[in-house]
């Protein structure tokens, strides 16, 4: 069966194992709440306090989750890997599942650690993946440049969907203050990049699955 495997590894988690565990527990809850049940093939779960794993239905866009993590208060540096491909049928959370896509995700996560890459995405289509290798890391790089205030403003706008005026009311500051923070955070560019990655990844995964005689349908 087809699926989308997502791994998130906390960087330097051994320096603060309890903090990493608390962070991943919060992400697991947010991710499970953010993704409808019909778009999840398995619940998110984490292992050994330093790695989050998820399994999404084909056609689901995984990049809003990475955006959520990067814009969350108290953000911890993470490396992400997203792989579309074959997964074995099974029960239980993602940490109890396996298949070719899981094995490939494990390989790419090791590569991300060795090369210090923030995000690797692999759709299964060679041409698409060559583009993703160049472009996908930019999303995490942009998120890592944000100040705490820029991250707070960007989350209200990009994750919670507030207008700038509404974000200003929430933060009890002027609209101009929010606009300056959003512009300096390059919020529109980050949102556009995340959308582009989602479309590119979906197209590559669909092309790869079609070649195997297994067309991917976007889950409604």
C-alpha positions in Angstrom: 0.0 0.0 0.0 1.1 3.6 -0.6 1.8 6.0 2.2 3.8 9.1 3.2 6.4 8.5 6.0 7.5 11.5 8.0 10.4 11.5 10.4 11.4 14.4 12.7 14.6 14.1 14.6 15.5 16.5 17.4 19.0 17.9 17.0 21.3 17.4 20.0 18.5 15.8 21.9 20.9 14.0 24.3 21.9 17.3 25.9 18.3 17.7 27.2 16.5 14.4 26.9 13.6 15.4 29.1 13.1 18.6 27.2 13.2 16.7 23.9 10.6 14.3 25.1 8.3 17.1 26.2 8.7 18.8 22.9 7.9 15.7 20.9 4.9 14.9 23.0 3.5 18.4 22.3 4.2 18.0 18.5 2.6 14.5 18.5 -0.6 16.0 20.0 -0.6 18.9 17.6 0.0 16.8 14.5 -2.6 14.2 15.4 -5.1 17.1 16.0 -4.1 18.9 12.8 -4.4 15.9 10.4 -7.9 14.4 9.9 -8.3 10.8 10.8 -8.9 9.9 7.1 -5.6 11.4 6.1 -3.6 9.4 8.7 -2.7 5.7 8.2 -1.2 5.6 11.7 -1.0 8.0 14.7 2.2 9.9 15.3 4.5 8.6 18.0 8.0 9.2 19.1 10.9 6.9 20.1 13.6 7.3 22.8 12.6 10.9 23.3 14.3 12.2 20.2 12.5 11.2 17.0 8.9 11.6 15.9 7.4 9.3 13.3 4.1 9.6 11.3 2.4 7.8 8.5 0.0 9.8 6.2 -2.4 8.8 3.6 -1.4 9.3 -0.1 -2.1 12.8 -1.4 -1.8 14.4 2.1 0.4 17.5 2.2 3.1 16.9 5.0 4.7 20.3 4.8 2.2 22.2 6.8 3.2 20.0 9.7 6.8 21.0 9.4 5.7 24.6 9.2 3.7 24.1 12.4 6.8 22.7 14.2 9.0 25.5 13.0 6.6 28.2 14.1 5.8 26.7 17.5 6.8 28.5 20.6 9.9 27.0 22.3 10.9 25.5 19.0 13.7 23.0 19.1 16.0 22.5 16.1 14.9 19.4 14.1 15.8 17.5 10.9 12.9 16.3 8.8 12.5 13.6 6.2 9.4 12.9 4.1 9.2 9.9 1.9 6.4 8.6 -0.3 6.3 4.9 -1.2 5.2 1.5 -0.1 4.4 0.7 3.5 3.3 -2.6 5.0 -0.3 -2.9 6.2 -0.5 -3.0 10.0 -1.9 -1.6 13.2 -0.7 0.7 15.8 1.3 4.0 15.7 3.9 4.8 13.0 6.7 3.6 15.3 5.2 0.0 15.0 5.0 0.1 11.2 7.5 -0.8 8.5 7.9 -1.1 4.7 10.1 0.2 1.9 9.2 3.8 2.6 10.1 3.5 6.3 13.5 1.9 5.4 14.2 4.7 2.9 13.2 7.4 5.3 15.7 5.9 7.8 18.5 6.1 5.2 17.6 9.7 4.3 17.5 10.7 8.0 21.0 9.4 8.5 22.0 11.4 5.4 20.3 14.5 6.8 22.3 14.2 10.0 25.6 13.6 8.3 25.1 16.5 5.9 23.3 18.8 8.4 20.3 19.1 6.1 17.1 20.4 7.7 14.6 18.8 5.4 14.8 16.0 2.8 11.7 15.1 0.7 11.6 12.1 -1.6 8.5 11.5 -3.8 9.9 8.5 -5.7 10.2 10.4 -9.0 13.8 11.0 -10.0 13.3 14.3 -11.7 11.1 15.7 -9.0 13.4 14.5 -6.3 16.4 16.3 -7.8 14.4 19.5 -7.6 13.3 18.7 -4.0 16.9 18.1 -2.9 17.7 21.7 -3.9 14.6 23.4 -2.7 13.1 21.5 0.3 15.9 22.5 2.8 15.1 26.1 2.2 11.9 25.8 4.2 13.7 24.8 7.4 16.5 27.3 6.8 14.0 30.2 6.6 12.2 29.1 9.7 15.4 28.9 11.7 16.2 32.6 11.0 13.1 33.9 12.8 13.2 35.7 16.1 10.7 34.7 18.8 8.4 37.6 18.0 8.5 36.9 14.2 7.8 33.2 14.9 4.8 34.2 17.1 3.4 36.5 14.5 4.0 34.1 11.6 2.2 31.3 13.5 -0.8 33.4 14.1 -1.0 34.3 10.4 0.1 31.1 8.7 -1.1 28.4 11.1 -4.1 30.0 12.9 -5.1 31.9 9.8 -5.6 35.3 11.5 -5.5 38.5 9.6 -2.8 40.9 10.6 -5.3 43.1 12.3 -6.6 40.1 14.3 -3.0 39.1 15.2 -2.4 42.6 16.5 -5.5 42.3 18.8 -4.4 38.9 20.0 -0.9 40.2 20.8 -2.1 43.6 22.1 0.1 45.5 19.7 -0.4 47.8 16.7 -1.2 46.4 13.3 2.0 48.2 12.1 4.0 46.2 14.6 2.5 42.9 13.3 3.1 43.9 9.7 6.8 44.8 10.3 7.3 41.4 12.1 5.5 39.5 9.4 7.4 41.2 6.6 10.8 40.7 8.3 9.8 37.0 8.9 9.1 36.7 5.1 5.8 35.1 6.1 4.4 35.2 2.6 7.5 33.6 1.1 7.5 30.9 3.7 3.9 30.1 3.1 4.4 30.1 -0.7 7.4 27.8 -0.4 5.5 25.4 1.8 2.6 25.3 -0.8 5.0 24.8 -3.7 6.8 21.9 -1.9 3.4 20.3 -1.3 2.4 20.5 -4.9 5.7 19.4 -6.2 5.9 16.4 -3.8 2.3 15.4 -4.6 3.0 15.5 -8.4 6.2 13.4 -8.0 4.5 10.8 -5.8 1.6 10.5 -8.2 4.0 10.1 -11.2 5.9 7.4 -9.3 2.8 5.5 -8.2 1.3 5.7 -11.7 4.4 4.1 -13.2 3.9 1.2 -10.7 0.2 1.0 -11.8 -1.0 2.4 -8.5 -2.5 5.9 -9.1 -2.4 8.2 -6.1 -5.7 10.0 -5.3 -5.8 13.1 -3.1 -7.7 12.2 0.0 -10.8 14.4 0.5 
